[in-house]
Amino acid sequence: MRNTFAAAVALLLAATAASSAADVGSSAHFKAAPAAAVYSWTGFYVGGNVGGGMASTRFDDPCFYCTSATPTTGFFTGGAQVGYNYQFGRGLVGIEADVNGNSRFKGALLGGNDSRAINVGLKADTSGTIRARAGLVVDTVLAYVTAGAAWADVRQTGVEFFNFTPFPNFGSPTGVTANGSGVVWGGVVGIGVEYALDQNWIVGGEFLHTMYGDRDATIRAIDGTSACTNKPDAGCVIRTQLTTDVARVRFSYKFQ
């Protein structure tokens, strides 16, 4: 009986030791599991954007028609961006360039109370920015501010017409124009937020405020000479200044 009891105790101790060894092995295996990968925003990316906003164009005449106007209109925009981010801890800095196509802006009438008036317009079919970015990273979320230079390839138009109702030629062009085209530069500031869907794809939203420099179109007679008597070309102009506010959705692919 005594031998049987001793054998039972020995068997119980052996089973307990085996169970403890198994628990230790299981615990060691659990602790060895790899930690979840931490997302990094560092790297090059390319992508696209689409959105809309408001454009405000100031048309100013030094005193040929002696009037000014500032029409405001909504417009659509869409394009592509490319950039590079560098993350350090929870901070981020980067640089980005984009190019966009835009719908038409609203024109205006100058000299509406005169016997002659001019319809003026400005459009920027293509525009873009070169901006620095600085932001705060919380895992897969980035909030940032941005600022830099902006450019727009603008086309400015002006067509004068007879504006005296009793005349039979009312509404007909007089031959005087104010046309010009070229690239204008300005400044841009903005804010945005982005979210990393996975290691490569990023979606976000952005707001940009842009103000471009002045653009002059000389008022010319039908023969191409200045339409202003005794005034140099520099003083015989329709001056424009464009400002835009744009909100857009963006998506990007980040290279590993």
Buried (B, 14 or more C-beta within 10 A) or exposed (E): EEEEEEEEEEEEEEEEEEEEEEEEEEEEEEEEEEEEEEBBBEBBBEBBBEBBBBBBBBBBBBEBBEBBBEBEEEBBBBBBBBBBBEBEEEEBBBBBBBEBEBBBBBBBBBBEEBEBBBBBBBBBEBBBBBBBBEBEBEEBBBBBBBBBBBBBBBBBBBBBBBBEEEEEEEEEBBEBBBBBEEBBEBBBBBBBBBEBEEEEBBBBBBBBBBBBBEBBBBBBBEEEEBBBEEBEBEBBBBBBBBBBBBBBEBBBEBEE
